[in-house]
Amino acid sequence: MTQTDFTKLVLPFKDKVFRLAKRLLVSREEAEDATQEILIKLWKNNEKIKEYRNVEAFSMTMTKNFCLDRLKSKQAQNLKIVHSNYQDHNVSLQKDLENRDSVDWVSKIIEELPEQQKIILQLRDIEEYDYDEIAKVVDMNPTAIRVALSRARKTIREKLINTHQYGIK
């Protein structure tokens, strides 16, 4: 496989790899490093890539595993989830502060979810993967994924309601 072919294959999902890494790791820099590591591993095995039915799903699985290993390593004692992808430049300062506060609360709540629920939530609600694709990445059946996703969403909803003292449907 030529470098051009590899680039054409990997470029469409490179940002998804980065976003999953960012969801699981502490910072943009950590996510960039993880993305680079995944791309290097893919390139080193570029002749085997043709054997994979879905290179994107394989890459997301590699990313998940790499990030979880990173979180378990001694270097990662202080890593936590940080999510700051939300930006809206057309709102008042007050609304902007409220939005940032809400995003911060959701991030804190997501941080407390079990790892599996974090990954499933990221893949389904942020990356918009379908259940079969998620099943390949996390090695679970689609029904179990739906249950885990439902539990994660319910936890987020309940904690937001308790935090803000008003009903969110």
For each residue, the residues with C-beta under 8 A, 3 or more apart:
1: 5 6 9 46 47 49 50
2: 5 6
3: 6 7
4: 7 8
5: 1 2 8 9
6: 1 2 3 9 10 42 43 46 49
7: 3 4 10 11
8: 4 5 11
9: 1 5 6 12 49 55
10: 6 7 13 14 39 42 55 59
11: 7 8 14
12: 9 56
13: 10 16 17 55 56 59 60
14: 10 11 17 18 35 39
15: 18 19
16: 13 19 20 56 60 127
17: 13 14 20 21 34 35 38 39 59 60 63
18: 14 15 21 22 31 32 35
19: 15 16 22 23 31 85 122 126 127
20: 16 17 23 24 60 63 64 67 119 122 123 127
21: 17 18 24 25 30 31 34 35 38 63 66 67
22: 18 19 25 27 28 30 31 82 83 85
23: 19 20 81 83 118 119 122 126
24: 20 21 64 67 68 71 81 118 119 122
25: 21 22 30 31 34 67 70 71 76 79 81
26: 30 76 78 79 80 81 82
27: 22 30 31 82
28: 22 31 32
29: 32 33
30: 21 22 25 26 27 33 34 70 79
31: 18 19 21 22 25 27 28 34 35
32: 18 28 29 35 36
33: 29 30 36 37
34: 17 21 25 30 31 37 38 63 66 67 70
35: 14 17 18 21 31 32 38 39 63
36: 32 33 39 40
37: 33 34 40 41 66
38: 17 21 34 35 41 42 59 62 63 66
39: 10 14 17 35 36 42 43
40: 36 37 43 44
41: 37 38 44 45 62
42: 6 10 38 39 45 46 49 55 59 62
43: 6 39 40 46
44: 40 41
45: 41 42 48 49
46: 1 6 42 43 49
47: 1 50
48: 45 51 52
49: 1 6 9 42 45 46 52 55
50: 1 47
51: 48
52: 48 49 55 58
53:
54: 57 58 133 136
55: 9 10 13 42 49 52 58 59
56: 12 13 16 59 60
57: 54 60 61 133 136 137
58: 52 54 55 61 62
59: 10 13 17 38 42 55 56 62 63
60: 13 16 17 20 56 57 63 64 123 129 137
61: 57 58 64 65 136 137 138 139
62: 38 41 42 58 59 65 66
63: 17 20 21 34 35 38 59 60 66 67
64: 20 24 60 61 67 68 119 137 138
65: 61 62 68 69
66: 21 34 37 38 62 63 69 70
67: 20 21 24 25 34 63 64 70 71
68: 24 64 65 71 72 115
69: 65 66 72 73
70: 25 30 34 66 67 73 75 76 79
71: 24 25 67 68 76 79 115
72: 68 69 76
73: 69 70 76
74: 77
75: 70
76: 25 26 70 71 72 73 79
77: 74
78: 26
79: 25 26 30 70 71 76
80: 26 111
81: 23 24 25 26 107 110 111 118
82: 22 26 27 107
83: 22 23 86 103 106 107 110
84: 103 107
85: 19 22 126
86: 83 99 100 103
87:
88: 91 96 99
89:
90:
91: 88 95 96 99
92: 95 96
93: 96 97
94: 97 98
95: 91 92 98 99
96: 88 91 92 93 99 100
97: 93 94 100 101
98: 94 95 101 102
99: 86 88 91 95 96 102 103
100: 86 96 97 103 104
101: 97 98 104 105
102: 98 99 105 106 160
103: 83 84 86 99 100 106 107
104: 100 101 107 108
105: 101 102 108 109 159 160 163 164
106: 83 102 103 109 110 156 160
107: 81 82 83 84 103 104 110 111
108: 104 105 111 112
109: 105 106 112 113 155 156 159 160
110: 81 83 106 107 113 118 121 152 156
111: 80 81 107 108
112: 108 109
113: 109 110 117 118 121 152 155 156
114: 117 118
115: 68 71 118 119
116: 119 120 138 140 148
117: 113 114 120 121 148 149 151 152 155
118: 23 24 81 110 113 114 115 121 122 152
119: 20 23 24 64 115 116 122 123 137 138
120: 116 117 123 124 134 138 145 148 149 152
121: 110 113 117 118 124 125 126 149 152 153
122: 19 20 23 24 118 119 125 126 127
123: 20 60 119 120 126 127 129 133 134 137 138
124: 120 121 127 128 129 131 134 145 149
125: 121 122 128 149
126: 19 23 85 121 122 123
127: 16 19 20 122 123 124
128: 124 125
129: 60 123 124 133 134 137
130: 133 134
131: 124 134 135 142 145 146
132: 135 136 142
133: 54 57 123 129 130 136 137
134: 120 123 124 129 130 131 137 138 140 142 145
135: 131 132 138 139 140 141 142 145
136: 54 57 61 132 133 139
137: 57 60 61 64 119 123 129 133 134
138: 61 64 116 119 120 123 134 135 145
139: 61 135 136
140: 116 134 135 144 145 148
141: 135 144 145
142: 131 132 134 135 145 146
143: 146 147
144: 140 141 147 148
145: 120 124 131 134 135 138 140 141 142 148 149
146: 131 142 143 149 150
147: 143 144 150 151
148: 116 117 120 140 144 145 151 152
149: 117 120 121 124 125 145 146 152 153
150: 146 147 153 154
151: 117 147 148 154 155
152: 110 113 117 118 120 121 148 149 155 156
153: 121 149 150 156 157
154: 150 151 157 158
155: 109 113 117 151 152 158 159
156: 106 109 110 113 152 153 159 160
157: 153 154 160 161 168
158: 154 155 161 162
159: 105 109 155 156 162 163
160: 102 105 106 109 156 157 163 164 168
161: 157 158 164 165 166 167 168
162: 158 159 165
163: 105 159 160
164: 105 160 161 168
165: 161 162
166: 161
167: 161
168: 157 160 161 164
169:
